[in-house]
Amino acid sequence: MRSEEEQQLVERLRPGQTFDRTTEIMDDKPHYTQRLPSGNRVYQYNRKWERIQLLVDPDNISVLSVGIFADRKDFRPSFPLGRAGELTLNRTPYEQVYGGRPSQVFGSCGVHSGDYFEAYSDQNELTAGRRLAVGVHESARGNTDILAVCKGLGKAPEDCVPSDLQPADASPGTQCLTSAPAGNFRKTTAITAYVVSKQSEWTDDMFQSPYVVAGGND
């Protein structure tokens, strides 16, 4: 499948779809699956250009969230942002998403599974009730990485970015997002990962490392 065809495929995936409908769209069986402590299950597809994660309820009926993790910089699907326009992976920088003010930030700088996400929980009127998180991740199977982000975060005040889901507007979080040099990467770093959900709150389930889910495999 060509990159353009793959982009059209992932643009059709939506939270709230049934798991059966999503697998019909994919026209393939998931390559990896893992049951989480919550009872939910994550299903992962390792594709040529990207990895796709589906978080599914314990009854395997409804898709709770969809995660798209680009592994190659030439993979550029677009997703709607309501009146804010659209988001294109490997093109849109953090700062251009909803004016650049996330409600939550989280991540870590690891060798194989590092990531940095910014989540938006107060934009439902723009996205038909969908919650959006954007980020970059370290791809052991492609050419995307978090080097620039980790350099930026490394210059931030201690404990600037929490390692779990916490509010981003508490001091020194705001300074980390807006001041140089810690926040400069947000102006130029293109987003490579996208997670969308229709659930009322973000949960750790929705942010599984693709590298870990695949057990370190391709």
GROMACS elastic network, one bead per residue, 0.5 to 0.9 nm:
[ bonds ]
;  ai    aj funct       b0    kb
    1     4     6  0.82778   500
    1     5     6  0.62708   500
    1     6     6  0.64753   500
    1    48     6  0.86197   500
    2     5     6  0.53128   500
    2     6     6  0.62602   500
    2     7     6  0.86638   500
    3     6     6  0.50560   500
    3     7     6  0.61110   500
    3     8     6  0.87234   500
    3    48     6  0.87431   500
    3    49     6  0.72830   500
    3    74     6  0.79801   500
    3    75     6  0.63649   500
    3    76     6  0.82768   500
    4     7     6  0.50893   500
    4     8     6  0.64074   500
    4     9     6  0.87627   500
    4    75     6  0.81868   500
    4    76     6  0.83603   500
    4    77     6  0.81475   500
    5     8     6  0.51560   500
    5     9     6  0.62995   500
    5    10     6  0.89615   500
    6    10     6  0.63988   500
    6    11     6  0.86360   500
    6    49     6  0.80489   500
    6    75     6  0.85256   500
    6    77     6  0.82081   500
    7    10     6  0.54663   500
    7    11     6  0.62587   500
    7    75     6  0.72427   500
    7    76     6  0.67234   500
    7    78     6  0.77017   500
    8    11     6  0.52125   500
    8    12     6  0.67754   500
    8    77     6  0.71124   500
    8    78     6  0.87210   500
    9    12     6  0.55692   500
    9    13     6  0.73576   500
    9    25     6  0.72368   500
    9    26     6  0.73042   500
   10    13     6  0.54308   500
   10    14     6  0.88561   500
   10    25     6  0.87623   500
   10    26     6  0.83185   500
   10    52     6  0.82941   500
   10    68     6  0.77660   500
   10    77     6  0.72924   500
   11    14     6  0.80451   500
   11    77     6  0.66524   500
   11    78     6  0.67645   500
   11    79     6  0.64626   500
   12    22     6  0.88594   500
   12    25     6  0.76551   500
   13    17     6  0.78930   500
   13    22     6  0.67134   500
   13    25     6  0.76831   500
   13    26     6  0.87608   500
   13    66     6  0.71712   500
   14    17     6  0.60157   500
   14    22     6  0.81987   500
   14    63     6  0.79526   500
   14    65     6  0.77056   500
   14    66     6  0.66264   500
   14   196     6  0.77532   500
   14   197     6  0.81670   500
   15    18     6  0.84271   500
   15    54     6  0.85580   500
   15    55     6  0.88803   500
   15    62     6  0.79943   500
   15    63     6  0.53277   500
   15    64     6  0.54465   500
   15    66     6  0.59230   500
   15   130     6  0.79445   500
   15   196     6  0.68024   500
   15   197     6  0.55089   500
   15   198     6  0.60755   500
   15   199     6  0.87599   500
   16    19     6  0.88160   500
   16    62     6  0.60091   500
   16    63     6  0.53572   500
   16    64     6  0.61100   500
   16    65     6  0.77076   500
   16   197     6  0.79809   500
   16   198     6  0.67091   500
   16   199     6  0.89579   500
   17    20     6  0.82391   500
   17    21     6  0.64166   500
   17    22     6  0.65483   500
   17    61     6  0.86646   500
   17    62     6  0.60763   500
   17    63     6  0.56705   500
   17    64     6  0.83151   500
   18    21     6  0.51749   500
   18    22     6  0.63400   500
   18    23     6  0.87722   500
   18    56     6  0.88130   500
   18    60     6  0.83437   500
   18    61     6  0.55148   500
   18    63     6  0.58140   500
   19    22     6  0.50895   500
   19    23     6  0.62540   500
   19    24     6  0.86227   500
   19    54     6  0.83672   500
   19    56     6  0.70289   500
   19    60     6  0.64832   500
   19    61     6  0.54773   500
   19    62     6  0.54659   500
   19    63     6  0.56001   500
   20    23     6  0.52653   500
   20    24     6  0.62882   500
   20    25     6  0.88385   500
   20    60     6  0.85849   500
   20    61     6  0.74134   500
   20    62     6  0.85428   500
   21    24     6  0.50197   500
   21    25     6  0.64050   500
   21    26     6  0.87667   500
   22    25     6  0.50797   500
   22    26     6  0.62708   500
   22    27     6  0.85267   500
   22    54     6  0.87956   500
   22    63     6  0.80375   500
   23    27     6  0.58649   500
   23    28     6  0.64032   500
   23    29     6  0.68295   500
   23    30     6  0.81203   500
   24    28     6  0.74995   500
   25    28     6  0.82837   500
   26    29     6  0.77728   500
   26    30     6  0.88742   500
   28    31     6  0.87453   500
   28    45     6  0.86116   500
   29    32     6  0.89934   500
   29    45     6  0.78725   500
   30    33     6  0.71030   500
   30    43     6  0.59157   500
   30    44     6  0.55193   500
   30    45     6  0.50383   500
   30    46     6  0.81159   500
   31    43     6  0.75960   500
   31    44     6  0.59380   500
   31    45     6  0.51807   500
   31    46     6  0.65194   500
   31   214     6  0.81837   500
   32    42     6  0.82928   500
   32    43     6  0.58854   500
   32    44     6  0.50854   500
   32    45     6  0.67265   500
   32    46     6  0.81954   500
   32   213     6  0.68783   500
   32   214     6  0.60092   500
   32   215     6  0.87947   500
   33    41     6  0.69884   500
   33    42     6  0.56235   500
   33    44     6  0.61153   500
   33   213     6  0.71537   500
   33   214     6  0.81346   500
   34    40     6  0.87792   500
   34    41     6  0.56877   500
   34    42     6  0.54167   500
   34    43     6  0.67343   500
   34    44     6  0.86845   500
   34   213     6  0.67771   500
   35    38     6  0.81973   500
   35    39     6  0.63934   500
   35    40     6  0.61183   500
   35    42     6  0.64544   500
   35    43     6  0.88909   500
   35    58     6  0.86990   500
   36    39     6  0.54936   500
   36    40     6  0.55739   500
   36    41     6  0.56961   500
   36    42     6  0.73512   500
   36   205     6  0.71865   500
   37    40     6  0.73998   500
   37    41     6  0.89505   500
   37   205     6  0.87787   500
   38    41     6  0.84354   500
   38    58     6  0.85138   500
   38   205     6  0.77655   500
   39    57     6  0.74135   500
   39    58     6  0.53541   500
   40    55     6  0.68628   500
   40    56     6  0.57801   500
   40    59     6  0.82637   500
   40    60     6  0.83333   500
   40   205     6  0.76969   500
   41    54     6  0.81913   500
   41    55     6  0.58424   500
   41    56     6  0.53312   500
   41    57     6  0.65163   500
   41    58     6  0.65215   500
   41    60     6  0.78642   500
   41   205     6  0.85279   500
   42    53     6  0.65169   500
   42    54     6  0.55739   500
   42    56     6  0.61868   500
   42    57     6  0.89186   500
   42   205     6  0.79376   500
   42   206     6  0.83827   500
   42   208     6  0.81358   500
   42   213     6  0.82510   500
   43    52     6  0.81074   500
   43    53     6  0.56042   500
   43    54     6  0.51021   500
   43    55     6  0.64684   500
   43    56     6  0.76246   500
   43   213     6  0.85974   500
   44    51     6  0.68423   500
   44    52     6  0.55112   500
   44    54     6  0.64215   500
   44    55     6  0.88636   500
   44   210     6  0.75478   500
   44   213     6  0.74249   500
   44   214     6  0.77124   500
   45    50     6  0.83166   500
   45    51     6  0.54825   500
   45    52     6  0.50455   500
   45    53     6  0.65707   500
   45    54     6  0.86650   500
   46    49     6  0.83883   500
   46    50     6  0.65334   500
   46    52     6  0.67002   500
   46    53     6  0.89817   500
   46   210     6  0.86571   500
   46   214     6  0.83128   500
   46   218     6  0.71351   500
   47    50     6  0.52263   500
   47    51     6  0.55832   500
   47    52     6  0.76388   500
   48    51     6  0.80896   500
   48    71     6  0.82005   500
   48    72     6  0.85781   500
   49    69     6  0.88441   500
   49    70     6  0.62496   500
   49    71     6  0.55809   500
   49    72     6  0.55094   500
   49    73     6  0.85652   500
   49    74     6  0.81318   500
   49    75     6  0.61323   500
   49   142     6  0.80295   500
   50    68     6  0.69224   500
   50    69     6  0.54632   500
   50    72     6  0.69349   500
   50    75     6  0.76487   500
   50   142     6  0.86057   500
   51    67     6  0.81046   500
   51    68     6  0.60772   500
   51    69     6  0.51213   500
   51    70     6  0.64984   500
   51    71     6  0.71711   500
   51   210     6  0.70406   500
   52    66     6  0.73216   500
   52    67     6  0.56403   500
   52    69     6  0.63127   500
   52    70     6  0.86548   500
   52   210     6  0.83485   500
   53    65     6  0.80672   500
   53    66     6  0.57825   500
   53    68     6  0.65627   500
   53    69     6  0.81903   500
   53   195     6  0.88239   500
   53   206     6  0.85982   500
   53   208     6  0.83530   500
   53   210     6  0.77338   500
   54    63     6  0.63340   500
   54    64     6  0.74554   500
   54    65     6  0.60086   500
   54    67     6  0.64983   500
   54   206     6  0.85031   500
   55    62     6  0.85371   500
   55    63     6  0.57471   500
   55    64     6  0.53853   500
   55    65     6  0.52271   500
   55    66     6  0.65621   500
   55    67     6  0.83176   500
   55   205     6  0.73450   500
   55   206     6  0.65049   500
   56    59     6  0.79063   500
   56    60     6  0.57224   500
   56    61     6  0.69348   500
   56    62     6  0.56869   500
   56    64     6  0.54983   500
   56    65     6  0.74365   500
   57    60     6  0.53703   500
   57    61     6  0.63446   500
   57    62     6  0.58115   500
   57    63     6  0.67257   500
   57    64     6  0.66774   500
   58    61     6  0.78189   500
   58    62     6  0.88897   500
   59    62     6  0.79232   500
   60    63     6  0.80149   500
   63    66     6  0.73126   500
   63   197     6  0.87028   500
   64   196     6  0.87321   500
   64   197     6  0.60164   500
   64   198     6  0.67163   500
   64   199     6  0.66874   500
   64   206     6  0.83215   500
   65   195     6  0.68467   500
   65   196     6  0.55660   500
   65   198     6  0.70403   500
   65   199     6  0.78888   500
   65   206     6  0.64386   500
   66   194     6  0.80922   500
   66   195     6  0.55968   500
   66   196     6  0.54828   500
   66   197     6  0.66480   500
   66   206     6  0.79726   500
   67   193     6  0.72952   500
   67   194     6  0.56242   500
   67   196     6  0.65896   500
   67   197     6  0.89248   500
   67   206     6  0.76604   500
   67   207     6  0.79751   500
   68   192     6  0.82880   500
   68   193     6  0.55991   500
   68   194     6  0.51926   500
   68   195     6  0.64046   500
   68   196     6  0.89303   500
   69   135     6  0.89846   500
   69   136     6  0.81835   500
   69   137     6  0.75496   500
   69   139     6  0.85984   500
   69   192     6  0.62800   500
   69   194     6  0.65909   500
   69   195     6  0.85808   500
   69   210     6  0.78730   500
   70    73     6  0.72111   500
   70    74     6  0.88781   500
   70    75     6  0.64874   500
   70    76     6  0.81510   500
   70    89     6  0.73991   500
   70    90     6  0.79711   500
   70   136     6  0.87720   500
   70   137     6  0.85406   500
   70   139     6  0.82269   500
   70   142     6  0.83716   500
   70   144     6  0.74346   500
   70   192     6  0.53854   500
   70   193     6  0.60435   500
   70   194     6  0.87111   500
   71    74     6  0.89130   500
   71    75     6  0.77824   500
   71   137     6  0.86943   500
   71   138     6  0.84412   500
   71   139     6  0.57206   500
   71   140     6  0.82817   500
   71   141     6  0.66712   500
   71   143     6  0.61836   500
   71   144     6  0.56544   500
   71   145     6  0.87921   500
   71   192     6  0.78334   500
   72    75     6  0.56774   500
   72    76     6  0.89311   500
   72    90     6  0.85728   500
   72   139     6  0.85636   500
   72   141     6  0.86656   500
   72   142     6  0.53338   500
   72   143     6  0.53811   500
   72   144     6  0.60595   500
   72   192     6  0.87454   500
   73    76     6  0.75335   500
   73    89     6  0.84446   500
   73    90     6  0.58108   500
   73    91     6  0.89606   500
   73   142     6  0.83051   500
   73   143     6  0.65426   500
   73   144     6  0.63631   500
   73   192     6  0.79580   500
   74    90     6  0.73340   500
   75    89     6  0.72303   500
   75    90     6  0.70265   500
   75   192     6  0.89978   500
   76    88     6  0.58484   500
   76    90     6  0.58187   500
   76    91     6  0.72561   500
   76   192     6  0.87471   500
   77    87     6  0.83212   500
   77    88     6  0.56544   500
   77    89     6  0.58957   500
   77    90     6  0.85650   500
   78    86     6  0.64292   500
   78    87     6  0.53998   500
   78    89     6  0.65559   500
   79    85     6  0.88383   500
   79    86     6  0.54865   500
   79    87     6  0.51650   500
   79    88     6  0.64388   500
   79    89     6  0.85341   500
   79   194     6  0.89722   500
   80    83     6  0.86488   500
   80    84     6  0.81856   500
   80    85     6  0.62938   500
   80    87     6  0.62993   500
   80    88     6  0.89354   500
   80   127     6  0.74402   500
   81    84     6  0.51482   500
   81    85     6  0.50775   500
   81    87     6  0.65522   500
   81    97     6  0.80950   500
   81    98     6  0.79238   500
   81   126     6  0.64651   500
   81   127     6  0.59648   500
   81   132     6  0.89237   500
   82    85     6  0.57795   500
   82    86     6  0.72556   500
   82   125     6  0.81264   500
   82   127     6  0.52218   500
   82   128     6  0.78825   500
   83    86     6  0.85198   500
   83   126     6  0.60215   500
   83   127     6  0.84256   500
   84    87     6  0.89697   500
   84    97     6  0.76720   500
   84    98     6  0.62676   500
   84    99     6  0.85368   500
   84   126     6  0.73697   500
   86    92     6  0.87624   500
   86    97     6  0.85479   500
   87    91     6  0.80608   500
   87    92     6  0.59708   500
   87    93     6  0.88834   500
   87    96     6  0.86433   500
   87    97     6  0.73226   500
   87   191     6  0.87048   500
   88    91     6  0.54963   500
   88    92     6  0.54381   500
   88    93     6  0.89727   500
   88   190     6  0.88277   500
   88   191     6  0.78456   500
   88   192     6  0.86666   500
   89    92     6  0.62361   500
   89    93     6  0.87244   500
   89   190     6  0.70334   500
   89   191     6  0.54585   500
   89   192     6  0.50903   500
   89   193     6  0.69176   500
   89   194     6  0.78127   500
   90    93     6  0.81229   500
   90   189     6  0.86494   500
   90   190     6  0.50638   500
   90   191     6  0.55439   500
   90   192     6  0.53225   500
   90   193     6  0.86970   500
   91   189     6  0.85323   500
   91   190     6  0.51932   500
   91   191     6  0.68055   500
   91   192     6  0.83199   500
   92    95     6  0.83115   500
   92    96     6  0.66598   500
   92    97     6  0.77584   500
   92   188     6  0.86170   500
   92   189     6  0.80240   500
   92   190     6  0.52243   500
   92   191     6  0.59533   500
   92   192     6  0.88198   500
   93    96     6  0.57793   500
   93    97     6  0.74061   500
   93   185     6  0.87467   500
   93   186     6  0.63555   500
   93   187     6  0.60622   500
   93   188     6  0.56808   500
   93   189     6  0.51579   500
   93   191     6  0.55599   500
   94    97     6  0.57769   500
   94    99     6  0.89962   500
   94   100     6  0.63479   500
   94   118     6  0.80240   500
   94   134     6  0.74701   500
   94   135     6  0.76498   500
   94   185     6  0.84680   500
   94   186     6  0.50583   500
   94   187     6  0.65429   500
   94   188     6  0.77639   500
   94   189     6  0.67556   500
   94   190     6  0.67515   500
   94   191     6  0.63066   500
   95    98     6  0.79153   500
   95    99     6  0.63779   500
   95   101     6  0.77096   500
   95   186     6  0.54217   500
   95   187     6  0.53395   500
   95   188     6  0.80736   500
   95   189     6  0.87805   500
   96    99     6  0.56116   500
   96   100     6  0.56307   500
   96   186     6  0.88096   500
   96   187     6  0.78755   500
   97   100     6  0.52706   500
   97   101     6  0.79741   500
   97   102     6  0.85863   500
   97   134     6  0.85926   500
   98   101     6  0.68500   500
   98   102     6  0.80443   500
   98   120     6  0.83626   500
   98   123     6  0.80454   500
   99   102     6  0.86603   500
  100   177     6  0.86154   500
  100   186     6  0.83813   500
  101   118     6  0.87331   500
  101   120     6  0.80567   500
  101   169     6  0.89836   500
  101   174     6  0.88703   500
  101   177     6  0.80255   500
  102   105     6  0.70812   500
  102   118     6  0.57125   500
  102   119     6  0.54917   500
  102   120     6  0.50803   500
  102   121     6  0.79056   500
  102   122     6  0.88691   500
  102   133     6  0.86545   500
  102   167     6  0.89859   500
  102   168     6  0.71100   500
  102   169     6  0.84309   500
  102   177     6  0.89721   500
  103   118     6  0.74752   500
  103   119     6  0.59142   500
  103   120     6  0.52280   500
  103   121     6  0.61628   500
  103   122     6  0.75053   500
  103   166     6  0.86749   500
  103   167     6  0.60469   500
  103   168     6  0.56711   500
  103   169     6  0.69224   500
  104   117     6  0.82386   500
  104   118     6  0.57693   500
  104   119     6  0.50442   500
  104   120     6  0.67702   500
  104   121     6  0.79958   500
  104   133     6  0.88915   500
  104   165     6  0.66052   500
  104   166     6  0.58287   500
  104   169     6  0.77020   500
  105   116     6  0.75391   500
  105   117     6  0.57629   500
  105   119     6  0.62361   500
  105   161     6  0.64342   500
  105   162     6  0.69635   500
  105   163     6  0.85679   500
  105   164     6  0.81089   500
  105   165     6  0.68400   500
  105   166     6  0.68081   500
  105   167     6  0.69666   500
  105   168     6  0.54993   500
  105   173     6  0.85433   500
  106   115     6  0.83076   500
  106   116     6  0.59294   500
  106   117     6  0.55018   500
  106   118     6  0.66913   500
  106   119     6  0.84585   500
  106   161     6  0.58352   500
  106   162     6  0.52411   500
  106   163     6  0.53073   500
  106   164     6  0.54486   500
  106   165     6  0.59192   500
  106   166     6  0.72970   500
  106   168     6  0.85101   500
  107   114     6  0.70942   500
  107   115     6  0.51858   500
  107   117     6  0.60158   500
  107   118     6  0.87763   500
  107   161     6  0.69942   500
  107   162     6  0.68203   500
  107   163     6  0.52507   500
  107   164     6  0.69503   500
  107   165     6  0.88192   500
  108   113     6  0.82657   500
  108   114     6  0.52353   500
  108   115     6  0.55661   500
  108   116     6  0.63031   500
  108   150     6  0.82984   500
  108   161     6  0.82767   500
  108   162     6  0.82741   500
  108   163     6  0.61448   500
  109   112     6  0.87702   500
  109   113     6  0.76519   500
  109   115     6  0.62941   500
  109   116     6  0.78512   500
  109   138     6  0.85943   500
  109   146     6  0.75108   500
  109   147     6  0.85387   500
  109   149     6  0.86694   500
  109   150     6  0.61244   500
  110   113     6  0.54143   500
  110   115     6  0.76895   500
  110   138     6  0.80123   500
  111   114     6  0.63933   500
  111   138     6  0.76578   500
  111   140     6  0.88752   500
  112   137     6  0.89688   500
  112   138     6  0.59876   500
  112   139     6  0.69188   500
  112   140     6  0.59993   500
  112   211     6  0.69702   500
  112   212     6  0.87717   500
  112   216     6  0.85274   500
  113   137     6  0.70656   500
  113   138     6  0.56879   500
  113   139     6  0.74244   500
  113   140     6  0.81148   500
  113   209     6  0.59747   500
  113   210     6  0.75984   500
  113   211     6  0.59817   500
  113   212     6  0.72069   500
  114   136     6  0.85381   500
  114   137     6  0.57522   500
  114   138     6  0.53441   500
  114   139     6  0.86190   500
  114   145     6  0.84544   500
  114   146     6  0.70489   500
  114   150     6  0.89838   500
  114   209     6  0.81022   500
  115   135     6  0.69781   500
  115   136     6  0.56231   500
  115   138     6  0.62786   500
  115   145     6  0.86237   500
  115   146     6  0.66982   500
  115   149     6  0.88079   500
  115   150     6  0.89472   500
  115   209     6  0.82903   500
  116   134     6  0.83698   500
  116   135     6  0.53690   500
  116   136     6  0.56804   500
  116   137     6  0.66342   500
  116   146     6  0.78154   500
  116   149     6  0.75737   500
  116   150     6  0.85354   500
  116   161     6  0.87814   500
  117   133     6  0.64242   500
  117   134     6  0.54402   500
  117   136     6  0.67872   500
  117   137     6  0.86064   500
  117   193     6  0.83375   500
  117   194     6  0.88419   500
  118   132     6  0.86752   500
  118   133     6  0.55532   500
  118   134     6  0.55178   500
  118   135     6  0.62092   500
  118   168     6  0.87400   500
  119   131     6  0.78763   500
  119   132     6  0.59691   500
  119   134     6  0.64062   500
  119   135     6  0.86176   500
  119   195     6  0.88205   500
  119   202     6  0.84165   500
  120   123     6  0.64676   500
  120   124     6  0.89418   500
  120   131     6  0.62695   500
  120   132     6  0.54540   500
  120   133     6  0.59708   500
  120   134     6  0.86019   500
  121   124     6  0.72683   500
  121   130     6  0.87324   500
  121   131     6  0.56575   500
  121   132     6  0.71180   500
  121   133     6  0.85681   500
  121   200     6  0.85768   500
  121   201     6  0.76608   500
  121   202     6  0.80755   500
  122   125     6  0.80720   500
  122   131     6  0.78085   500
  123   126     6  0.54827   500
  123   127     6  0.65922   500
  123   128     6  0.88806   500
  123   129     6  0.78837   500
  123   130     6  0.79792   500
  123   131     6  0.70204   500
  123   132     6  0.82257   500
  124   127     6  0.51472   500
  124   128     6  0.58360   500
  124   130     6  0.57653   500
  124   131     6  0.64598   500
  125   128     6  0.59243   500
  125   129     6  0.64208   500
  125   130     6  0.86582   500
  126   129     6  0.76906   500
  126   130     6  0.84214   500
  127   130     6  0.52304   500
  127   131     6  0.73263   500
  127   132     6  0.84426   500
  128   131     6  0.89114   500
  128   198     6  0.88603   500
  129   197     6  0.85741   500
  129   198     6  0.60728   500
  129   199     6  0.86275   500
  129   200     6  0.89770   500
  130   196     6  0.64391   500
  130   197     6  0.54465   500
  130   199     6  0.76857   500
  131   195     6  0.82746   500
  131   196     6  0.55560   500
  131   197     6  0.51067   500
  131   198     6  0.59547   500
  131   199     6  0.75006   500
  131   200     6  0.82282   500
  131   201     6  0.83840   500
  131   202     6  0.81960   500
  132   194     6  0.74010   500
  132   195     6  0.59445   500
  132   197     6  0.66416   500
  132   198     6  0.89487   500
  133   193     6  0.83285   500
  133   194     6  0.59281   500
  133   195     6  0.51198   500
  133   196     6  0.63668   500
  133   197     6  0.87352   500
  134   191     6  0.64472   500
  134   192     6  0.76997   500
  134   193     6  0.56951   500
  134   195     6  0.63833   500
  134   196     6  0.87131   500
  135   190     6  0.85695   500
  135   191     6  0.53583   500
  135   192     6  0.61109   500
  135   194     6  0.64680   500
  135   195     6  0.85776   500
  136   144     6  0.78697   500
  136   145     6  0.71432   500
  136   146     6  0.61800   500
  136   149     6  0.81263   500
  136   189     6  0.85015   500
  136   190     6  0.77893   500
  136   191     6  0.54931   500
  136   193     6  0.53873   500
  136   194     6  0.85488   500
  137   144     6  0.69752   500
  137   145     6  0.58341   500
  137   146     6  0.57361   500
  137   191     6  0.89341   500
  137   192     6  0.69389   500
  137   193     6  0.68366   500
  137   209     6  0.87047   500
  138   141     6  0.89685   500
  138   142     6  0.86414   500
  138   143     6  0.85067   500
  138   144     6  0.60893   500
  138   146     6  0.55679   500
  138   147     6  0.83893   500
  138   211     6  0.87632   500
  139   142     6  0.53523   500
  139   143     6  0.66128   500
  139   144     6  0.55409   500
  139   145     6  0.60256   500
  139   146     6  0.87678   500
  139   210     6  0.85553   500
  139   211     6  0.76424   500
  140   143     6  0.78880   500
  140   144     6  0.83681   500
  140   145     6  0.84920   500
  140   211     6  0.74274   500
  140   216     6  0.84701   500
  140   218     6  0.80346   500
  141   144     6  0.87399   500
  141   211     6  0.89625   500
  141   217     6  0.88102   500
  141   218     6  0.61917   500
  142   145     6  0.85030   500
  144   192     6  0.73870   500
  145   148     6  0.79904   500
  145   149     6  0.86826   500
  145   192     6  0.89351   500
  146   149     6  0.51845   500
  146   150     6  0.59957   500
  146   151     6  0.85398   500
  147   150     6  0.52260   500
  147   151     6  0.62019   500
  147   152     6  0.86819   500
  148   151     6  0.51718   500
  148   152     6  0.63009   500
  148   153     6  0.87078   500
  148   185     6  0.66875   500
  148   189     6  0.74418   500
  149   152     6  0.50585   500
  149   153     6  0.60896   500
  149   154     6  0.83675   500
  149   182     6  0.89435   500
  149   185     6  0.60636   500
  149   186     6  0.80905   500
  149   189     6  0.75074   500
  150   153     6  0.50041   500
  150   154     6  0.58012   500
  150   155     6  0.86798   500
  151   154     6  0.50421   500
  151   155     6  0.66879   500
  151   182     6  0.82290   500
  151   185     6  0.85628   500
  152   155     6  0.54678   500
  152   156     6  0.67871   500
  152   180     6  0.88742   500
  152   181     6  0.65944   500
  152   183     6  0.66503   500
  152   184     6  0.70819   500
  152   185     6  0.60244   500
  152   186     6  0.88363   500
  153   156     6  0.50371   500
  153   157     6  0.82668   500
  153   160     6  0.76606   500
  153   161     6  0.75513   500
  153   176     6  0.80255   500
  153   181     6  0.88692   500
  153   182     6  0.56657   500
  153   183     6  0.78163   500
  153   185     6  0.86830   500
  154   157     6  0.80819   500
  154   158     6  0.85618   500
  154   182     6  0.75137   500
  155   158     6  0.87179   500
  155   181     6  0.67587   500
  155   182     6  0.53604   500
  156   159     6  0.82373   500
  156   160     6  0.61127   500
  156   161     6  0.84400   500
  156   175     6  0.86547   500
  156   176     6  0.60273   500
  156   180     6  0.88580   500
  156   181     6  0.76254   500
  156   183     6  0.80100   500
  157   160     6  0.54004   500
  157   161     6  0.88446   500
  157   172     6  0.73039   500
  157   173     6  0.89490   500
  157   175     6  0.87937   500
  157   176     6  0.73208   500
  157   182     6  0.83067   500
  158   161     6  0.82060   500
  158   172     6  0.88106   500
  159   162     6  0.62291   500
  159   163     6  0.88726   500
  159   172     6  0.81463   500
  159   173     6  0.86234   500
  160   168     6  0.88872   500
  160   171     6  0.83830   500
  160   172     6  0.60769   500
  160   173     6  0.55899   500
  160   174     6  0.89218   500
  160   175     6  0.85473   500
  160   176     6  0.61786   500
  161   164     6  0.87373   500
  161   168     6  0.79852   500
  161   173     6  0.70255   500
  161   176     6  0.79316   500
  162   165     6  0.72672   500
  162   166     6  0.67540   500
  162   167     6  0.89220   500
  162   168     6  0.85259   500
  163   166     6  0.84127   500
  164   204     6  0.77800   500
  165   168     6  0.89918   500
  165   202     6  0.77744   500
  165   203     6  0.75888   500
  165   204     6  0.73600   500
  167   170     6  0.66234   500
  167   173     6  0.83413   500
  168   171     6  0.81886   500
  168   172     6  0.85681   500
  168   173     6  0.51966   500
  168   174     6  0.67111   500
  168   177     6  0.86455   500
  169   172     6  0.78461   500
  169   173     6  0.54418   500
  169   174     6  0.52733   500
  169   175     6  0.88886   500
  170   173     6  0.53815   500
  170   174     6  0.66649   500
  171   174     6  0.61372   500
  171   175     6  0.71704   500
  171   176     6  0.87554   500
  172   175     6  0.54508   500
  172   176     6  0.63787   500
  173   176     6  0.50931   500
  173   177     6  0.65198   500
  173   178     6  0.89637   500
  174   177     6  0.52698   500
  174   178     6  0.63878   500
  174   179     6  0.83728   500
  175   178     6  0.53190   500
  175   179     6  0.54725   500
  175   180     6  0.87949   500
  175   182     6  0.84298   500
  175   183     6  0.79851   500
  176   179     6  0.60026   500
  176   180     6  0.81971   500
  176   181     6  0.87911   500
  176   182     6  0.57949   500
  176   183     6  0.57056   500
  177   180     6  0.87640   500
  177   182     6  0.72426   500
  177   184     6  0.83527   500
  177   186     6  0.76503   500
  178   181     6  0.89634   500
  178   182     6  0.78293   500
  178   183     6  0.51842   500
  178   184     6  0.76983   500
  178   186     6  0.85831   500
  179   182     6  0.61575   500
  179   183     6  0.52085   500
  179   184     6  0.72062   500
  180   183     6  0.52883   500
  180   184     6  0.54957   500
  180   185     6  0.89111   500
  181   184     6  0.53659   500
  181   185     6  0.79529   500
  182   185     6  0.71684   500
  182   186     6  0.87821   500
  183   186     6  0.56907   500
  183   187     6  0.76129   500
  184   187     6  0.55667   500
  184   188     6  0.72334   500
  184   189     6  0.86953   500
  185   188     6  0.54854   500
  185   189     6  0.54258   500
  186   189     6  0.55897   500
  186   190     6  0.82018   500
  187   190     6  0.85386   500
  191   194     6  0.77937   500
  195   206     6  0.74853   500
  195   207     6  0.78951   500
  196   206     6  0.87755   500
  197   200     6  0.84425   500
  197   201     6  0.87100   500
  197   202     6  0.79773   500
  197   206     6  0.83216   500
  198   201     6  0.85054   500
  199   202     6  0.71482   500
  202   205     6  0.83680   500
  202   206     6  0.72056   500
  203   206     6  0.58399   500
  203   207     6  0.77218   500
  204   207     6  0.55627   500
  204   208     6  0.73779   500
  205   208     6  0.63236   500
  207   210     6  0.88182   500
  208   211     6  0.86200   500
  208   212     6  0.74996   500
  208   213     6  0.69799   500
  209   212     6  0.52026   500
  209   213     6  0.62091   500
  209   214     6  0.86050   500
  210   213     6  0.51564   500
  210   214     6  0.61520   500
  210   215     6  0.85924   500
  210   216     6  0.85836   500
  211   214     6  0.53306   500
  211   215     6  0.63406   500
  211   216     6  0.52141   500
  211   217     6  0.71840   500
  211   218     6  0.81138   500
  212   216     6  0.58572   500
  212   217     6  0.85705   500
  213   216     6  0.76622   500
  213   217     6  0.88879   500
  214   217     6  0.53301   500
  214   218     6  0.71849   500
  215   218     6  0.87478   500
